[in-house]
Amino acid sequence: QKWTSNQSSPRAQQLIEEDTVTQNALAAFLGAFIFALASLILVEVGVYEDRSIAAIFAFTLVVIVLVVVAILRWIDQLSNLGGVAQTASKVEAAARKALHRRSELPCLGAVACDLDAIPESATAVTSDRSGYVQHIDVGVLEECAAAKDDRVWVMVLPGTFVSENQALASISGRLDEERVRDAFLVGEERSFDQDPRFSLQVLSEIAQRALSPGINDPTTAISIMGRLLRLLLPLTAETSSPDTASCTRVGVPPIAAASLLEDTFDAIARDAGDKVEVHLFLQSALCRLAHSQDTEMATAARVASARARAFSDRDLALKEDRDRVLAAAPDMASRTSSKR
C-alpha cells in the first residue's frame, strides 16, 4: 500500500482497498474452509447416510472449481495491483461515474442557484462538526421544504471542507433545522461518490508525482492528461435540461467549468518544469476544450491556457520551446487555422 501511495496518490488508496477481486478471493477461501469443516463434522456424527456422500462429493467439486477460479483471478490481479496504470484506470472509472451522474443531475437533482441571490432573511443551518462534506441527501431537503412550503439553498458542495458552525444551507421559514443538518454527511475524508472534482484532483496528483524529480516520468504525466481530457470532453457535448430537476424547492450551485480545469491542469502546469513535451500536450488538451460548443468550458479553457503559459514561460529556458508552446495555445491555434 505504501508503494502504491508513493507511485500514484494516497487518495487513490481507498479505491484499491475496495477491489472486489481480492474480496471475492478471500470470501471463496473462507467459504471453502467452512464448507469442508461443516461437511467433515456432519459426516463423522452420522447426519449423512452413505447415499448422501455422492452429493457431498459433487458439491465439493463445485467448491474446488470456485476456489481455483478465484485464485486464478486473484493471481492475475496481483500482477498489476498497485501499478500506476491500474490505479489511474480505477480513478478514471470513479471519475467517469461521478461526472456521468453529475451530468444527468447537474445540481444533484435540485434547481441551480446563485449563492449571491439568497434572500438576506434566510436562516443559516450550520455544521455541528468539522470535516469534508461527503454526501448531500437532496431528497430529504426537498421533503423538509415541501412540508412547510418553503425553500432550502445549499451553501456547500460535496468535497468542501467545513468547520464547526459554518453554514451548510440557508432556509426560508421555520424548517426542522436538525433534519436539514442531518441531510449533510460530514466526514474526515473526501468521497468519490458525489464529488467529481475529487477524482480529477487525484488523477492530477498522479501526474504531479510522475513529474517529481525522484520519478521524472513525463510520459506517464502525458498519459494522465489524456485520461483527464477523455473525462472532460463529454461534458462539453452534453447539455442538461432544467426539467431534470426533481427537487424544485432546493437550490444547489452548479460546479463551474473553471473550477474543474483548475483542479485538473493548474498543478500539472506548475510542476511540468522544463519538460516541453508536457507543456505542449497540456496546451493541446486545452485547445480541444477551447474549441468545444460549451461556451463556459471554452472560456475557462482559454483562461487556464494563459495560466499554464505563464508557468511554461517561467520554466522553459529556450525561446524556441516557449514559442512552440505559445503556438499550441488555443488562441494562436485558432489564428493559424483561420489563416489556412
Residue, then its C-alpha position, 0 to 999 in steps of 0.5 A: q500500500k505504501w508503494t502504491s501511495n508513493q507511485s500514484s496518490p494516497r487518495a487513490q488508496q481507498l479505491i484499491e482497498e475496495d477491489t472486489v477481486t481480492q474480496n471475492a478471493l478471500a470470501a471463496f477461501l473462507g467459504a471453502f474452509i467452512f464448507a469442508l469443516a461443516s461437511l467433515i463434522l456432519v459426516e463423522v456424527g452420522v447426519y449423512e447416510d452413505r447415499s448422501i456422500a455422492a452429493i457431498f462429493a459433487f458439491t465439493l467439486v463445485v467448491i474446488v472449481l470456485v476456489v481455483v477460479a478465484i485464485l486464478r483471478w486473484i493471481d492475475q490481479l496481483s500482477n498489476l495491483g498497485g501499478v500506476a496504470q491500474t490505479a489511474s484506470k480505477v480513478e478514471a472509472a470513479a471519475r467517469k461515474a461521478l461526472h456521468r451522474r453529475s451530468e444527468l443531475p447537474c445540481l444533484g437533482a435540485v434547481a441551480c442557484d446563485l449563492d449571491a441571490i439568497p434572500e438576506s432573511a434566510t436562516a443559516v443551518t450550520s455544521d455541528r462538526s468539522g470535516y469534508v462534506q461527503h454526501i448531500d441527501v437532496g431528497v430529504l431537503e426537498e421533503c423538509a421544504a415541501a412540508k412547510d412550503d418553503r425553500v432550502w439553498v445549499m451553501v456547500l458542495p460535496g468535497t468542501f471542507v467545513s468547520e464547526n458552525q459554518a453554514l451548510a444551507s440557508i432556509s426560508g421559514r421555520l424548517d426542522e433545522e436538525r433534519v436539514r443538518d442531518a441531510f449533510l454527511v460530514g466526514e474526515e475524508r473526501s468521497f468519490d461518490q458525489d464529488p467529481r472534482f475529487s477524482l480529477q484532483v487525484l488523477s492530477e496528483i498522479a501526474q504531479r508525482a510522475l513529474s517529481p524529480g525522484i520519478n521524472d516520468p513525463t510520459t506517464a504525466i502525458s498519459i494522465m492528461g489524456r485520461l483527464l481530457r477523455l473525462l472532460l470532453p463529454l461534458t462539453a457535448e452534453t447539455s442538461s435540461p432544467d426539467t431534470a430537476s426533481c427537487t424544485r424547492v432546493g437550490v444547489p450551485p452548479i460546479a463551474a467549468a473553471s473550477l474543474l480545469e483548475d483542479t485538473f491542469d493548474a498543478i500539472a502546469r506548475d510542476a511540468g518544469d522544463k519538460v516541453e513535451v508536457h507543456l505542449f500536450l497540456q496546451s493541446a488538451l486545452c485547445r480541444l476544450a477551447h474549441s468545444q460548443d460549451t461556451e463556459m468550458a471554452t472560456a475557462a479553457r482559454v483562461a487556464s491556457a494563459r495560466a499554464r503559459a505563464f508557468s511554461d514561460r517561467d520554466l522553459a529556458l529556450k525561446e524556441d520551446r516557449d514559442r512552440v508552446l505559445a503556438a499550441a495555445p488555443d488562441m494562436a491555434s485558432r489564428t493559424s487555422s483561420k489563416r489556412 
